[in-house]
Amino acid sequence: MPLDPGIPQNNARKGIVFVIIGMFCISANDMLIKHLSGDYPLHEMVFVRSVFGLSISLIIVQFEGGFAILRTNRIGLQTLRGLLMVMANLTFFSALAVVPLADATAIFFVAPLFITLMSIFFLGEKVGSRRFIAVAVGFAGVLVMLRPGSAHSIGSPGTLILLLPVAAAFGYAAVQILTRKLGVASKASALAVYMQLTFIAVSGGFWFVTGDGRYGEGQDSEILIFLLRAWTWPSASDWPLFGLLGLLSALVGYAISQAYRSADAATIAPFEYVALPMSIFWGWAVFGELPGLRVMFGVLLIAGSGLYVFLRERNKSGTA
Protein backbone atom coordinates (compact mmCIF):
# COMPACT_ATOMS: atom_id res chain seq x y z
CA MET A 1 0.00 0.00 0.00
CA PRO A 2 1.32 3.46 -0.84
CA LEU A 3 2.59 5.45 2.12
CA ASP A 4 1.38 8.78 0.83
CA PRO A 5 -1.82 9.94 -0.89
CA GLY A 6 -0.18 13.04 -2.37
CA ILE A 7 0.79 13.26 -6.02
CA PRO A 8 4.56 13.82 -6.45
CA GLN A 9 6.07 15.38 -9.54
CA ASN A 10 7.51 13.13 -12.26
CA ASN A 11 10.24 14.84 -14.28
CA ALA A 12 12.68 12.02 -15.06
CA ARG A 13 15.34 14.07 -16.83
CA LYS A 14 15.49 16.62 -14.01
CA GLY A 15 15.78 13.83 -11.46
CA ILE A 16 18.50 12.08 -13.43
CA VAL A 17 20.60 15.24 -13.71
CA PHE A 18 20.36 15.90 -9.98
CA VAL A 19 21.15 12.32 -8.99
CA ILE A 20 24.31 12.34 -11.15
CA ILE A 21 25.40 15.61 -9.48
CA GLY A 22 24.67 14.06 -6.11
CA MET A 23 26.62 10.90 -6.89
CA PHE A 24 29.69 12.89 -7.90
CA CYS A 25 29.53 14.81 -4.63
CA ILE A 26 29.02 11.59 -2.64
CA SER A 27 32.02 9.92 -4.27
CA ALA A 28 34.23 12.94 -3.51
CA ASN A 29 32.87 13.07 0.05
CA ASP A 30 33.66 9.37 0.59
CA MET A 31 37.19 9.88 -0.71
CA LEU A 32 37.79 12.78 1.71
CA ILE A 33 36.36 10.86 4.68
CA LYS A 34 38.66 7.91 3.92
CA HIS A 35 41.61 10.29 3.46
CA LEU A 36 41.02 11.92 6.87
CA SER A 37 40.02 8.73 8.72
CA GLY A 38 43.53 8.10 9.99
CA ASP A 39 43.64 11.33 12.00
CA TYR A 40 40.12 12.24 13.11
CA PRO A 41 37.14 10.34 14.56
CA LEU A 42 34.11 9.92 12.32
CA HIS A 43 31.77 11.91 14.55
CA GLU A 44 34.13 14.92 14.52
CA MET A 45 34.25 14.94 10.73
CA VAL A 46 30.48 14.58 10.54
CA PHE A 47 29.92 17.38 13.05
CA VAL A 48 32.23 19.89 11.37
CA ARG A 49 31.00 18.88 7.90
CA SER A 50 27.38 19.29 8.95
CA VAL A 51 27.91 22.72 10.52
CA PHE A 52 29.37 23.92 7.22
CA GLY A 53 26.67 22.06 5.30
CA LEU A 54 23.85 23.54 7.41
CA SER A 55 25.11 27.07 6.79
CA ILE A 56 25.11 26.51 3.02
CA SER A 57 21.73 24.76 3.10
CA LEU A 58 20.17 27.71 4.95
CA ILE A 59 21.43 30.02 2.21
CA ILE A 60 19.75 27.81 -0.41
CA VAL A 61 16.56 27.93 1.69
CA GLN A 62 16.41 31.69 1.10
CA PHE A 63 16.31 31.13 -2.65
CA GLU A 64 13.54 28.53 -2.41
CA GLY A 65 11.12 30.57 -0.30
CA GLY A 66 12.77 31.66 2.94
CA PHE A 67 12.56 30.19 6.43
CA ALA A 68 8.81 29.65 6.03
CA ILE A 69 9.49 26.52 3.95
CA LEU A 70 11.07 24.88 7.00
CA ARG A 71 7.67 24.54 8.65
CA THR A 72 6.47 20.95 8.69
CA ASN A 73 3.78 18.86 10.31
CA ARG A 74 5.83 15.72 9.71
CA ILE A 75 8.66 16.24 12.15
CA GLY A 76 8.56 12.54 13.09
CA LEU A 77 9.20 11.41 9.52
CA GLN A 78 11.85 14.10 9.06
CA THR A 79 13.63 12.83 12.18
CA LEU A 80 13.33 9.21 11.08
CA ARG A 81 14.76 10.12 7.68
CA GLY A 82 17.71 11.84 9.32
CA LEU A 83 18.39 8.95 11.72
CA LEU A 84 18.29 6.44 8.88
CA MET A 85 20.88 8.50 7.01
CA VAL A 86 23.02 8.67 10.15
CA MET A 87 22.84 4.87 10.34
CA ALA A 88 23.77 4.57 6.67
CA ASN A 89 26.74 6.91 7.10
CA LEU A 90 27.92 5.22 10.30
CA THR A 91 27.95 1.73 8.81
CA PHE A 92 29.40 2.72 5.43
CA PHE A 93 32.19 4.94 6.76
CA SER A 94 33.07 2.36 9.42
CA ALA A 95 33.68 -0.14 6.64
CA LEU A 96 35.59 2.49 4.67
CA ALA A 97 38.19 2.69 7.42
CA VAL A 98 39.42 -0.81 6.50
CA VAL A 99 37.93 -1.69 3.09
CA PRO A 100 39.14 -0.25 -0.26
CA LEU A 101 36.91 2.58 -1.49
CA ALA A 102 35.82 0.84 -4.71
CA ASP A 103 35.02 -2.43 -2.89
CA ALA A 104 32.90 -0.75 -0.21
CA THR A 105 31.08 1.28 -2.84
CA ALA A 106 30.42 -1.81 -4.97
CA ILE A 107 28.82 -3.64 -2.05
CA PHE A 108 26.81 -0.54 -1.13
CA PHE A 109 25.22 -0.50 -4.57
CA VAL A 110 22.65 -3.06 -3.67
CA ALA A 111 20.89 0.19 -2.65
CA PRO A 112 19.23 0.88 -6.05
CA LEU A 113 17.73 -2.61 -5.98
CA PHE A 114 16.42 -1.98 -2.46
CA ILE A 115 14.99 1.37 -3.60
CA THR A 116 13.24 -0.20 -6.58
CA LEU A 117 11.66 -2.91 -4.43
CA MET A 118 10.64 -0.47 -1.69
CA SER A 119 9.12 1.92 -4.23
CA ILE A 120 6.72 -0.83 -5.30
CA PHE A 121 5.57 -1.75 -1.79
CA PHE A 122 5.66 1.62 0.01
CA LEU A 123 5.08 4.20 -2.72
CA GLY A 124 2.85 2.21 -5.03
CA GLU A 125 5.07 3.04 -8.02
CA LYS A 126 4.69 0.92 -11.12
CA VAL A 127 7.95 -0.69 -12.21
CA GLY A 128 7.85 -2.31 -15.62
CA SER A 129 9.74 -5.49 -16.38
CA ARG A 130 12.26 -3.69 -18.62
CA ARG A 131 13.19 -1.15 -15.97
CA PHE A 132 13.43 -3.85 -13.32
CA ILE A 133 15.68 -5.92 -15.60
CA ALA A 134 17.89 -2.84 -16.13
CA VAL A 135 18.32 -2.50 -12.36
CA ALA A 136 19.05 -6.22 -12.10
CA VAL A 137 21.73 -5.92 -14.81
CA GLY A 138 23.32 -3.07 -12.86
CA PHE A 139 23.24 -5.22 -9.74
CA ALA A 140 24.88 -8.05 -11.69
CA GLY A 141 27.66 -5.59 -12.50
CA VAL A 142 28.08 -4.99 -8.78
CA LEU A 143 28.39 -8.74 -8.19
CA VAL A 144 31.00 -9.01 -10.94
CA MET A 145 33.00 -6.25 -9.27
CA LEU A 146 32.57 -7.70 -5.80
CA ARG A 147 33.67 -11.20 -6.84
CA PRO A 148 31.70 -12.97 -4.06
CA GLY A 149 33.83 -15.39 -2.08
CA SER A 150 37.13 -14.37 -3.63
CA ALA A 151 38.48 -12.38 -0.70
CA HIS A 152 36.47 -13.55 2.30
CA SER A 153 35.03 -16.93 3.11
CA ILE A 154 31.60 -17.21 4.71
CA GLY A 155 31.91 -17.01 8.47
CA SER A 156 35.26 -15.24 8.46
CA PRO A 157 35.66 -12.02 10.48
CA GLY A 158 35.88 -10.04 7.24
CA THR A 159 32.38 -11.12 6.27
CA LEU A 160 30.85 -9.02 9.05
CA ILE A 161 32.78 -5.98 7.86
CA LEU A 162 31.50 -6.53 4.32
CA LEU A 163 27.95 -6.57 5.65
CA LEU A 164 28.33 -3.00 6.90
CA PRO A 165 27.91 -1.46 3.41
CA VAL A 166 24.87 -3.70 2.90
CA ALA A 167 23.32 -2.28 6.07
CA ALA A 168 24.24 1.19 4.82
CA ALA A 169 22.52 0.46 1.51
CA PHE A 170 19.31 -0.57 3.25
CA GLY A 171 19.28 2.58 5.40
CA TYR A 172 20.04 4.78 2.41
CA ALA A 173 17.25 3.16 0.36
CA ALA A 174 14.75 3.80 3.16
CA VAL A 175 15.90 7.44 3.27
CA GLN A 176 15.15 7.92 -0.44
CA ILE A 177 11.70 6.34 -0.08
CA LEU A 178 10.97 8.86 2.68
CA THR A 179 12.44 11.62 0.50
CA ARG A 180 9.94 10.76 -2.22
CA LYS A 181 7.12 10.80 0.36
CA LEU A 182 8.13 14.03 2.10
CA GLY A 183 9.09 15.77 -1.16
CA VAL A 184 5.42 16.15 -2.07
CA ALA A 185 5.15 18.99 0.46
CA SER A 186 8.77 19.96 1.25
CA LYS A 187 11.43 21.75 -0.78
CA ALA A 188 14.77 20.01 -1.32
CA SER A 189 16.61 22.66 0.73
CA ALA A 190 14.25 22.12 3.67
CA LEU A 191 14.84 18.37 3.53
CA ALA A 192 18.59 19.05 3.50
CA VAL A 193 18.35 21.33 6.55
CA TYR A 194 16.54 18.70 8.62
CA MET A 195 19.15 16.15 7.57
CA GLN A 196 22.05 18.39 8.62
CA LEU A 197 20.39 19.15 11.97
CA THR A 198 20.07 15.44 12.68
CA PHE A 199 23.74 14.87 11.85
CA ILE A 200 24.76 17.70 14.18
CA ALA A 201 22.60 16.40 17.03
CA VAL A 202 23.85 12.80 16.78
CA SER A 203 27.53 13.64 16.24
CA GLY A 204 27.34 16.20 19.06
CA GLY A 205 25.99 13.44 21.31
CA PHE A 206 28.91 11.22 20.30
CA TRP A 207 31.30 14.03 21.24
CA PHE A 208 29.64 14.44 24.65
CA VAL A 209 30.03 10.73 25.43
CA THR A 210 33.27 9.75 23.67
CA GLY A 211 34.94 13.00 22.59
CA ASP A 212 37.82 12.70 25.06
CA GLY A 213 38.82 9.35 23.55
CA ARG A 214 38.57 7.34 26.77
CA TYR A 215 36.60 4.55 25.08
CA GLY A 216 39.03 4.34 22.18
CA GLU A 217 42.08 3.66 24.33
CA GLY A 218 43.44 0.13 24.04
CA GLN A 219 41.19 -0.81 21.13
CA ASP A 220 42.65 -3.11 18.47
CA SER A 221 39.89 -2.75 15.89
CA GLU A 222 40.57 -0.08 13.27
CA ILE A 223 36.84 0.54 13.03
CA LEU A 224 36.42 1.13 16.78
CA ILE A 225 39.49 3.37 16.84
CA PHE A 226 37.99 5.39 13.98
CA LEU A 227 34.69 5.74 15.85
CA LEU A 228 36.01 6.33 19.37
CA ARG A 229 39.33 8.20 19.12
CA ALA A 230 39.56 11.63 20.77
CA TRP A 231 38.60 14.81 18.95
CA THR A 232 41.60 16.65 17.55
CA TRP A 233 41.64 20.26 16.41
CA PRO A 234 42.13 20.10 12.62
CA SER A 235 45.51 21.19 11.29
CA ALA A 236 45.74 24.30 9.15
CA SER A 237 46.19 22.15 6.04
CA ASP A 238 43.09 20.08 6.85
CA TRP A 239 40.66 22.94 7.44
CA PRO A 240 40.12 23.48 3.69
CA LEU A 241 39.29 19.77 3.40
CA PHE A 242 36.73 20.08 6.20
CA GLY A 243 35.27 23.10 4.44
CA LEU A 244 35.07 21.12 1.21
CA LEU A 245 33.35 18.29 3.10
CA GLY A 246 30.76 20.80 4.28
CA LEU A 247 30.17 22.08 0.76
CA LEU A 248 29.85 18.54 -0.60
CA SER A 249 27.49 17.63 2.23
CA ALA A 250 25.20 20.55 1.40
CA LEU A 251 25.25 19.71 -2.31
CA VAL A 252 24.56 16.04 -1.64
CA GLY A 253 21.64 16.84 0.65
CA TYR A 254 20.10 19.20 -1.88
CA ALA A 255 20.81 17.26 -5.09
CA ILE A 256 19.66 13.86 -3.85
CA SER A 257 16.55 15.33 -2.23
CA GLN A 258 15.76 17.17 -5.47
CA ALA A 259 16.34 14.03 -7.53
CA TYR A 260 13.92 11.88 -5.53
CA ARG A 261 11.38 14.71 -5.34
CA SER A 262 11.46 15.05 -9.13
CA ALA A 263 10.95 11.53 -10.44
CA ASP A 264 9.94 7.99 -9.56
CA ALA A 265 12.40 6.30 -7.23
CA ALA A 266 12.69 3.31 -9.57
CA THR A 267 13.67 5.64 -12.43
CA ILE A 268 16.31 7.47 -10.39
CA ALA A 269 17.81 4.45 -8.61
CA PRO A 270 19.79 2.95 -11.55
CA PHE A 271 21.66 6.22 -12.03
CA GLU A 272 23.17 5.97 -8.58
CA TYR A 273 25.47 3.38 -10.14
CA VAL A 274 27.47 6.20 -11.77
CA ALA A 275 29.17 6.65 -8.40
CA LEU A 276 30.95 3.33 -8.93
CA PRO A 277 33.32 4.41 -11.71
CA MET A 278 33.78 7.68 -9.82
CA SER A 279 34.84 5.81 -6.67
CA ILE A 280 37.18 3.65 -8.75
CA PHE A 281 38.80 6.81 -10.08
CA TRP A 282 39.25 8.31 -6.59
CA GLY A 283 40.58 4.99 -5.27
CA TRP A 284 43.19 4.91 -8.03
CA ALA A 285 44.09 8.62 -8.00
CA VAL A 286 44.27 9.11 -4.22
CA PHE A 287 44.90 5.70 -2.65
CA GLY A 288 46.63 3.78 -5.47
CA GLU A 289 43.86 1.15 -5.59
CA LEU A 290 43.80 0.14 -9.25
CA PRO A 291 40.85 -2.08 -10.34
CA GLY A 292 41.31 -5.06 -12.63
CA LEU A 293 39.52 -6.12 -15.83
CA ARG A 294 36.71 -7.83 -13.91
CA VAL A 295 35.88 -4.58 -12.15
CA MET A 296 35.87 -2.67 -15.42
CA PHE A 297 33.47 -5.22 -16.93
CA GLY A 298 31.17 -4.67 -13.97
CA VAL A 299 31.28 -0.92 -14.56
CA LEU A 300 30.23 -1.45 -18.19
CA LEU A 301 27.20 -3.47 -17.08
CA ILE A 302 26.29 -0.79 -14.57
CA ALA A 303 26.72 2.10 -16.99
CA GLY A 304 24.75 0.25 -19.67
CA SER A 305 21.77 -0.32 -17.36
CA GLY A 306 21.64 3.35 -16.39
CA LEU A 307 21.93 4.50 -20.00
CA TYR A 308 19.07 2.19 -21.02
CA VAL A 309 16.75 3.67 -18.38
CA PHE A 310 17.68 7.22 -19.40
CA LEU A 311 17.02 6.61 -23.12
CA ARG A 312 13.77 4.80 -22.41
CA GLU A 313 12.49 7.63 -20.20
CA ARG A 314 13.47 10.25 -22.78
CA ASN A 315 11.59 8.41 -25.52
CA LYS A 316 8.48 7.85 -23.40
CA SER A 317 7.74 11.55 -22.91
CA GLY A 318 9.17 14.93 -23.74
CA THR A 319 8.72 16.02 -20.12
CA ALA A 320 9.33 12.75 -18.28
N, C-alpha and C positions, 0 to 999 in steps of 0.2 A: 504494500500500500504506500502511496506517495506520502512523504512527510509534510508536504506543504501544498496548500490549495492555490497559492499565488501563481501567476503566469510569468516566468522569467523570460528575459530576452534571449534571442537565438541568432546571433551574428557570428557564424563560424570563423570567417576570415579574421575578424577583429580578435576573437578569442585565441586563434592560432598565433597571431603576431605577438600578443601579450604573453602567451605561455613560452614562446621561444625566447623572448627578452628575459622572462623570469628564470628560465633554465640556465641561460648564460650567467646571470647574476648568482644563481645557486651554485653553479660549478666553481665560479671564482671565490665565493664565500667558503665553500668546502675546502678549497685549496689553501686559503688563508688560515682557516681554523687548524688544519693539519700542520701548516708551517709554524704556527705559534704554540702548538700543543705541548711542545717540549719545555716551555718556559712559564706558561700561565695555566691556571685551572680553568675548566670549561665554564663554570658559572661566572667567573670574572670577565671572560671574553664576551659571554652572552649579555651580561649586565651593561658593560661599556658600549657594546655594539647596539643594544636596544635603546640606550639613552640617546645616542646619536640618531638612531633610526626613528625614534619617537619625535625628535625635533623636526626632522625632515618630513615625516608623515603629517605633522600638524601644519606645516607650511602647505602641503598639497591639499589638506582639508580646506584651507582658505580659498583655493581655486575651485573646489567642487561644491561650495555652498556655505562655508563658514562653520563655526562650532555647532550650529544648530543641527547639522547632519549627524552629530555624535549621539543625539538622543535615540534611545532604543527601548523598546518594551520586551526585548529578548536578551536581557543581560545574562540569563542562565546559559543560553545557547552560545552567546559570545564567549563566556568564560570557559565552557566546555571545549569550544573550538581552540581557544588559546592553550588550554591544558593538554589537549591532544597534540598540538604542535610542539609543545615543550617536551612531551614524551617522545615524539618522533626525533626531535633534535638530540635529546639526551642519549637515546639508544644508537642513533646513527653516528654521532660524533665520538661516542665511547668506542665504537668499533674502529673508527677512523684513526684512533690513537695507535692501533697495532696492525691494521689491515691496509694494504695498498689502496690508494684512492680509487683507481679504476675498478678493483675487485669489489670494494664496498658499494660503489655506485651501481655496479652490475646487479648485485644481489638486491639492492634497494628497488630496482626497477621491476619488481613484481607489483609495484604500486599502481601503474596504469591498469593492470588486470583487475586489481582490487577495486579501483574506481569504477571501471566499467560494470563489474558485477553489482557493486553497491548502488550505482545509478539506476539499475533495473529495479531493485527491491525497495529502495528508500525514496527515490525521486520519481519513479514511474516512467522513466525515459525508455523510449523504444530503441533497441539496438538491433539493427539488421544483421543477418548472418555474415555479410561481406565485411562490415565494420568489425564485428567480433573476431572474424578470422584474421583481419589485419592486426588487431591487438595481439592475438595468439601468435602470429608470425613474429611480431616484435618481441614477445616473451620468449619465443624459441631462440631468438638472437641472444637474449640475456643468458639462457641456459648454455648456449655454445660458448659464450664468453666466460661463464662461470666454471665450466668444465666440472660438473658435479662429481665428487669423489676423487678428483685428481690430487687435491692438496690435503684434504682432511677426511679421515675415515669416520663413519657413523659412530658416535659414542666418544670420540676423542674430545679433549678439552677445547680444541679449536672450533668444533661444531657449534658450541654454545655462543662463541663470539660471532660466528657467521649468521646466527639467528638474530642478532641484534639489528642488522639492517632490514631483516624481514619484519620485525616488530615495528621498526621505524616506518616502513612502507605501509603497514596497516594503519598506523596512527595518521600518517600523512593523507592516505586515501579518505579516511573519515573526516579529516579537516576539509578536504575539497568538496565532499558531499554537503557538509554544513555551509561551506562558502556558497555553493549553488543555492541552498535553501535561504540563507540570510541575505544573499545578494539581490533578492527580489525587492527588498525594502531599504537596503543599506548601500551607500557608496563604497567603492573600493578603498578609498583613503580612510573611511571610518572603520572598516574591517581591519585595516592595517594598524590603526591606532590601538584598537582593543587587543590585537595580537602583541604589539610591543609592550603594552601595559602589563599583560600577563607574564611576558618574559622578564620584565623588570621585577615584578612582585616575587616570582619564583626564584630567580637568581639572587635577589636580595635576601630572601629567606635562607638560601644556601650559604651566603656570606655570613649571616648572623650565626648560623650553627657551626659551620666548618671553615670560616674565612681565615682563622689563625693557623690552620694546617694541622691541628692536633690529631685529627682522625687519619691524616695521610701519613703520619710518621710510622716507619717500620713496615709499610705495605710493600709487597713484592709485585703485585699486579700493576702493569702499566696503566690499565684502565682506571683502577682505583686511585692511583697516584694522580692521574689526569683530573679526576673528579674532585679529589680531596686535598690537593696541595694548597699551601697558603697563598693568599692574594699577594701579588707583587706589583709595585708601582711600575707601569710600563716604561721602558727605556725611551730616550728621545727618538731613536730610530724606529721604534715600534709604534709610536703614537700615530703616525700617518697610516699605518696598516689598520689600527683600530678605527680610525676615522673612515677608512675605506670600507671596513666591515659594516660600520653604521650605515653608510650610503647604500651598500649592497643590500643590507637588511631592509631598508626602507623601500628600495626598488623591488625586491622580491615580494614583500608584503603587498605592495600596490599591484604589481604586474600579475601575480598569480590570482589575487582576488578579482582583478578585472577580467582575467581570462575565464575563470569559472562563473563569473556573473554573466558573461557575454554569450556563452554557447553551451550546448549539452556537454555534460562531463565526459560522456563516452566519445564525443568528437575530439575534445581537448586532450584526453589522456594519452593517446598514442604519441603526441608531439612532445611529451615529457622525455621521450627516449633520446631527444637530441642532446640532452645533457651527458649522455654516455661518451660520444666522441669528444665532447668538450673536456670531460674529466680525464679521458685518456691523454689528451693534449697536455693538460696541467700536470698530470702524473709524470709524463715524459720530460716536459720543459723544466719543472721545478724540482722533482724528486728523483729523476733518472729512472723512472719505472716505464720501460718500453714494452708495449704489448706485442704479442706474436701474431702469426697469420690467423690463428683460430679466433682471436679477439677481433681482428679486422673483419673477418667473415660475419661475425655476430653483429658488428656495427652496420654492415651492409643490409642485413636482414631487418634491423631496427629502422634504419633510415628509409628503406623501401616501404615498410608498413606505414610509416608516418606520411610519406609522400603520396601513397595510394589514398589515404583518408583525405588529405588536402585536396587532391585533384577531384575526387568523387564529390566532396562538398562544394567545390567551386562549380562543378557542372550541374549539380542539382538545382542551384538557385543563384541568381545574381546578387542576392543580399545575404545568403546563408553563410 
